[in-house]
Amino acid sequence: DMSIIGRAGELRELGVSALKIEGRMKRPEYVAAAVTACRKALAGEPVDLETLQSVFSRSGFTDGYFEGRLGAEMFGIRQKEDVTAAAGVLGGLETLYTDPRKQVQKVEADFRFTMKAGEPARLVVTDGDGNISEAAGEIPQAAVNRPTDPERAAASLSKTGGTPYHVRSVSCEIGEGLMLPASAVNALRREALGKLDGLRGKTRAIPFDRARAGAPRGHAPAPLPALRVRAYSARQLSPELLEGAELVTLPVPELVKLCENGAPAYADKLCAGLPRILFSGGEALEKQLSLLRERGIRHAAVGNPGAVKIAGAAGFMLHGEPFFNAMNSYAAETLAGWGLCDLLLSFEATLDMAKRIQSPVPLGLTAYGRLPLMTVRNCPVKSFVGCARCKKGENFLTDRRGEILYTSCAYGCSEILNPVPLFMGDRLPELRGLDFVELRFSTESPEECGKLFETYRSGGEFHGKFTRGLLYKTVL
Ligand SMILES: [Zn+2]
């Protein structure tokens, strides 16, 4: 796990205004311990990192990319002993989050208290988010001994322990010679704060134009979508494939190799795939892109705003990759406004959703391939076997079920691929209504690429394990 808790003070000095604590797939005790450690570090108190370490992994923490030290030491190995070690400290950590008295009062509330003769006492509470709650209570009595004064009223109203509210201000308007028992003021406070809880718990509807959700585009007679190909390497492309595909994307370095001796065949349908993430080497990339333009390459596939800028400036026609995670009409319209001439929707878009999106530019889906599961900065196999085979797509990890996850790194990032490819070649009619689909070739041999391309032209079965991805699942 990454931890720079010990350096929280430094982060604040750098101008960092918020810290994020990742708790996904972690036990509540771990989250509680991590939050507590962060709070202590920010308060300048000593932090018990050892407890935190024993809850998850005794291999310790890495400071991740903070010091720019990549390599083997970033990886910890979680073992059975870690689980037993965790059991010993979990019980103690439970109190960190089950004790309501430790609830943090972080919602600022302003109180307005009114007490007039012959009228029920009133309390109006306002939070900083525009919520106003109001409670009316008993009618005040004529004071026999001590009338209720603003100080006494404020003292009762400020008792917000056990709630998330911190009283920022109390203003009182109290008629002369009146009295309300403290218990009645307390009841008023509880009622108003309870109502405020209710208001704060309500989700606010985001204005949404239902018409934009759209009806399915293209009915049964719609033609099959055009076929596009993305390959890792130029050697995966046969002349038949180049002939049949509408657009063929290769990573920039691969395309540069193809263009070494002048304009390549099919230059008009070759597309330069820009890196998904670029940490350095921007200038070299710009040079490569201008060479490609000289060789007659007109298309570029982009998946982030930086790539849009670089490839746009170089004069390419821009094709949006799935990494924009476009899932709706608003996203399609925005990206079209950025100058994209078409768009591959998110890997998580369903078939049905994809056909309903209203878009000013053609839309497509990825219909074949080992989809990237993760993109990581630190190549996971580099420390063990080196990266030479990454380029050839021959490095892999094995998961606990023995599945092979191919990894390949480029531009300082490594992609980890799903062991099982997405396949739709036996359901071509269901792709009707899309403008195009892309086949994403990674570790496939040139022969396999050719066969798969044919399958997507005329339909056919897949021999081996495959997945339908999320095409039929509802993610949102
Ligand atoms: Zn590598």
Residues whose N, C-alpha, C, O or C-beta is under 5 A from the ligand:
A	BS01	ZN	C379 K382 G386 C387 C390 C409
